[in-house]
Amino acid sequence: MTSFAKTKVGFAVALLAALFTIFPIVKELNANFTLFGFNITLITIYYIFSFALFISVYLFSIEFITPKASRLSQNLGNWFFAISIIVPLIALFLWILSLIEYALKPYWPPNPDLLSALFLIIQLATIAITLVSSIQLILLSQRKLKEKDLEAQVEQNSIDEETHLSRASQMFKIGYYDLSIYEAYKAIETALQKIARKNEITQQYNRISDLVIRLTQSGIISKETATIINDIKAIRNDVVHSQTYVEKDRAEMMLALTQKVLRIIDSENEIRV
């Protein structure tokens, strides 16, 4: 889980806790307002707000129990979180409309038929404006949350890539050449996931070879780079499945190839961007 995701969950939980704290006050107030004949209570707004926030927290919590973030739960969590944030704004908008309605009551036309027709037009216009503005705000909030999640994931991938490469160098220095090769390949896997996210490739791939094919077909990495990656993967697979001793020269070659391909991936991605 990224630092942004943790911050998002922490904020949502804190907000939910605050809502539980003020529940007795909201219930005791029993506040309400009337808009075009509809009675809107504060407790109803509270329940909608709390329900959307609760669902978002539940969906976000799934990320804590899965080895990899579930894209579906993350997206749905963002949707409900965006809805919960927008609910108070919608309620405030409707309350302001009710004040305007109350202020204009003395000026309503005395004709009952004309008044009914006017009320119907205003009601439909209010519903349309509220729905359109709410959907727009929710879409905007959800998109911003998604962008922040993506940025955080890319940043986390960069940190993990450096970590794996550093471990590979450390393993090589102390003579664990097989572990050095394994960590070097993990650095490449992480780098590929990073540029996939940067280029908005959201599909999950169980095999890294499938991701390499997708990146090559999309023109994100060249065929030559894909060939080098496949060669490195072959070395890694041979080391993992073989019980033989890994020589220093082979591990050193693997480290050099890894550093080379990481530089190529970054340069190709910079050119594309």
Rosetta blueprint (number, residue, H / E / L):
1 M L
2 T L
3 S H
4 F H
5 A H
6 K H
7 T H
8 K H
9 V H
10 G H
11 F H
12 A H
13 V H
14 A H
15 L H
16 L H
17 A H
18 A H
19 L H
20 F H
21 T H
22 I H
23 F H
24 P H
25 I H
26 V H
27 K H
28 E H
29 L H
30 N L
31 A L
32 N E
33 F E
34 T E
35 L E
36 F L
37 G L
38 F E
39 N E
40 I E
41 T E
42 L H
43 I H
44 T H
45 I H
46 Y H
47 Y H
48 I H
49 F H
50 S H
51 F H
52 A H
53 L H
54 F H
55 I H
56 S H
57 V H
58 Y H
59 L H
60 F H
61 S H
62 I H
63 E H
64 F H
65 I L
66 T L
67 P L
68 K L
69 A L
70 S L
71 R H
72 L H
73 S H
74 Q H
75 N H
76 L H
77 G H
78 N H
79 W H
80 F H
81 F H
82 A H
83 I H
84 S H
85 I H
86 I H
87 V H
88 P H
89 L H
90 I H
91 A H
92 L H
93 F H
94 L H
95 W H
96 I H
97 L H
98 S H
99 L H
100 I H
101 E H
102 Y H
103 A H
104 L H
105 K H
106 P H
107 Y H
108 W L
109 P L
110 P L
111 N L
112 P H
113 D H
114 L H
115 L H
116 S H
117 A H
118 L H
119 F H
120 L H
121 I H
122 I H
123 Q H
124 L H
125 A H
126 T H
127 I H
128 A H
129 I H
130 T H
131 L H
132 V H
133 S H
134 S H
135 I H
136 Q H
137 L H
138 I H
139 L H
140 L H
141 S H
142 Q H
143 R H
144 K H
145 L H
146 K H
147 E H
148 K H
149 D H
150 L H
151 E H
152 A H
153 Q H
154 V H
155 E H
156 Q H
157 N H
158 S H
159 I H
160 D H
161 E H
162 E H
163 T H
164 H H
165 L H
166 S H
167 R H
168 A H
169 S H
170 Q H
171 M H
172 F H
173 K H
174 I L
175 G L
176 Y L
177 Y H
178 D H
179 L H
180 S H
181 I H
182 Y H
183 E H
184 A H
185 Y H
186 K H
187 A H
188 I H
189 E H
190 T H
191 A H
192 L H
193 Q H
194 K H
195 I H
196 A H
197 R H
198 K H
199 N L
200 E L
201 I L
202 T L
203 Q L
204 Q L
205 Y L
206 N L
207 R L
208 I H
209 S H
210 D H
211 L H
212 V H
213 I H
214 R H
215 L H
216 T H
217 Q H
218 S L
219 G L
220 I L
221 I L
222 S L
223 K H
224 E H
225 T H
226 A H
227 T H
228 I H
229 I H
230 N H
231 D H
232 I H
233 K H
234 A H
235 I H
236 R H
237 N H
238 D H
239 V H
240 V H
241 H H
242 S L
243 Q L
244 T L
245 Y L
246 V L
247 E L
248 K H
249 D H
250 R H
251 A H
252 E H
253 M H
254 M H
255 L H
256 A H
257 L H
258 T H
259 Q H
260 K H
261 V H
262 L H
263 R H
264 I H
265 I H
266 D H
267 S H
268 E H
269 N H
270 E H
271 I H
272 R H
273 V L
